[in-house]
Amino acid sequence: MQSKTKRAAGLITLLSLTLILVVRLTGFETSFTSKAQNNPPTSNQTTPSQNEKPFDQAQALADLRKAIAGQENKPAAEVFKNIQMHKTMPAGRMLRVMELGYARSLGVTCTHCHVAGAWEKEDKPTKQIARDMSAMVLVINNDQLKNIKNLKGPNAIVNCTTCHRGQTKPALDLP
């Protein structure tokens, strides 16, 4: 039994190191700054021109809710274009997951991963990074944590907030 615990701990360590490597190799930690960090934009971010309005997250979500009115309980894949994850999740819940689970966990708006108004586009690498990290979370929650004996609580899980804490750069160091 001891070897299973050691193996699980080793796999979690390996996954953690893989996450750090992915973050550093992609430049994710320096290419995008969090709204919560209140830093000026990097070269990969754009600031609105004088004629262009800044992105309004609340309005965009209100518009999306209006657009899917009456379809909130249909599977997301039937309501939205280019859904690759959470295909069977109800469309209304999908919007809440994107808003609270992803955007808030990273301290960003929808436009961190999406092109406003063309949500299905694949123009931003952060969209695929989020998918890959979500797959990592599933492996940790479904495979790794279940094999760690003596964890407190029957339903130990990790999510975006576990590492990101409202920042685009995962919390790799303690203050």
C-alpha positions in Angstrom: 0.0 0.0 0.0 2.9 2.3 0.8 4.1 2.0 -2.8 0.8 3.1 -4.2 0.9 6.2 -2.0 4.5 6.9 -3.1 3.5 6.3 -6.8 0.5 8.7 -6.5 2.7 11.3 -4.8 5.2 10.9 -7.5 2.6 11.3 -10.3 1.2 14.4 -8.7 4.8 15.8 -8.4 5.3 15.0 -12.1 2.0 16.6 -13.1 3.0 19.7 -11.1 6.4 19.9 -12.7 4.7 19.4 -16.1 2.4 22.3 -15.4 5.3 24.6 -14.4 7.2 23.6 -17.5 4.2 24.2 -19.8 3.6 27.6 -18.2 7.2 28.6 -18.6 7.7 27.2 -22.1 4.6 28.9 -23.4 5.4 32.2 -21.9 2.0 32.1 -20.3 3.3 33.6 -17.1 4.8 36.6 -18.8 2.8 37.1 -22.0 -0.5 37.8 -20.2 -1.0 39.8 -17.0 -3.9 39.5 -14.7 -6.5 42.2 -14.4 -6.1 41.7 -10.7 -2.4 42.5 -11.0 -3.3 45.9 -12.4 -0.1 45.9 -14.6 0.1 47.7 -17.9 -0.5 45.5 -20.9 2.4 43.4 -22.4 3.2 43.3 -26.0 0.7 40.4 -26.5 -2.2 42.4 -25.1 -3.9 45.3 -26.7 -5.3 48.4 -25.2 -8.4 49.9 -26.7 -7.8 52.7 -29.1 -9.5 56.1 -28.3 -12.3 55.1 -30.7 -12.7 51.6 -29.4 -14.6 50.8 -26.2 -13.0 48.5 -23.7 -14.4 45.0 -23.3 -17.4 44.9 -21.0 -17.6 41.5 -19.4 -20.9 42.0 -17.7 -22.5 43.2 -21.0 -21.0 40.4 -23.0 -22.4 37.8 -20.6 -25.8 39.5 -20.6 -25.8 39.5 -24.4 -24.8 35.8 -24.5 -27.5 34.9 -21.9 -30.1 36.8 -24.1 -28.8 35.0 -27.2 -29.3 31.6 -25.7 -32.6 32.4 -24.0 -34.8 29.3 -24.0 -31.8 27.0 -24.7 -30.1 27.2 -21.4 -30.8 23.5 -20.6 -29.7 22.2 -24.0 -26.2 20.7 -24.2 -23.6 23.4 -24.8 -22.5 21.7 -28.0 -26.0 22.2 -29.5 -26.1 25.9 -28.5 -22.5 27.2 -29.0 -20.0 26.7 -31.9 -16.7 24.9 -31.5 -17.3 23.4 -28.1 -14.5 20.9 -27.4 -15.0 20.4 -23.6 -18.1 20.2 -21.5 -20.1 19.3 -24.6 -23.0 17.8 -22.6 -23.1 20.6 -19.9 -26.2 22.7 -20.1 -25.5 25.9 -22.0 -26.6 28.2 -19.2 -24.3 26.4 -16.8 -21.4 26.6 -19.3 -21.6 30.4 -19.2 -21.4 30.4 -15.4 -18.5 28.0 -15.4 -16.6 30.2 -17.9 -17.4 33.3 -15.9 -16.8 32.0 -12.4 -14.6 28.9 -12.9 -12.2 30.2 -15.5 -12.3 34.0 -15.7 -12.5 34.6 -11.9 -10.0 31.9 -11.1 -7.5 33.6 -13.3 -8.5 37.2 -12.7 -9.2 37.8 -16.4 -12.1 38.5 -18.7 -13.5 36.4 -21.5 -11.1 38.0 -24.0 -8.2 36.4 -22.3 -9.0 33.2 -24.3 -11.8 34.3 -26.7 -12.3 36.8 -29.4 -15.2 39.0 -28.3 -18.2 38.3 -30.5 -16.5 35.5 -32.3 -16.3 33.1 -29.3 -15.7 30.0 -31.5 -12.4 31.3 -33.0 -9.1 29.6 -32.1 -7.0 32.8 -32.5 -5.6 32.9 -28.9 -3.2 30.2 -27.6 -4.6 30.7 -24.1 -7.8 28.9 -25.2 -5.9 25.7 -25.9 -3.8 26.1 -22.8 -7.0 26.3 -20.7 -8.3 23.1 -22.4 -5.0 21.3 -21.7 -5.0 22.5 -18.1 -8.6 21.4 -17.6 -7.5 17.9 -18.9 -4.7 18.0 -16.3 -7.2 18.8 -13.5 -9.4 15.9 -14.6 -6.4 13.5 -14.4 -5.5 14.8 -10.9 -9.1 14.7 -9.6 -10.2 11.4 -11.3 -7.0 9.4 -11.1 -4.4 10.8 -8.7 -6.3 12.1 -5.7 -8.5 9.0 -5.4 -5.3 6.9 -4.9 -3.9 9.0 -2.1 -4.7 7.3 1.1 -5.7 9.2 4.3 -6.6 12.5 2.6 -8.9 14.5 4.8 -12.4 14.7 3.3 -13.9 12.2 1.0 -14.0 14.4 -2.1 -10.6 16.1 -2.4 -10.4 18.1 -5.6 -8.3 20.7 -7.3 -9.5 23.3 -9.7 -8.1 26.4 -11.5 -8.2 28.5 -8.2 -6.0 25.9 -6.5 -2.9 27.1 -8.3 -3.9 30.4 -10.0 -5.5 32.2 -7.0 -7.0 34.9 -9.2 -3.8 35.4 -11.3 -2.8 34.2 -14.7 0.5 33.1 -13.4 0.0 30.1 -11.1 1.2 30.6 -7.5 4.6 28.9 -7.8 6.1 30.5 -4.7 4.9 31.4 -1.3 5.5 35.0 0.0 
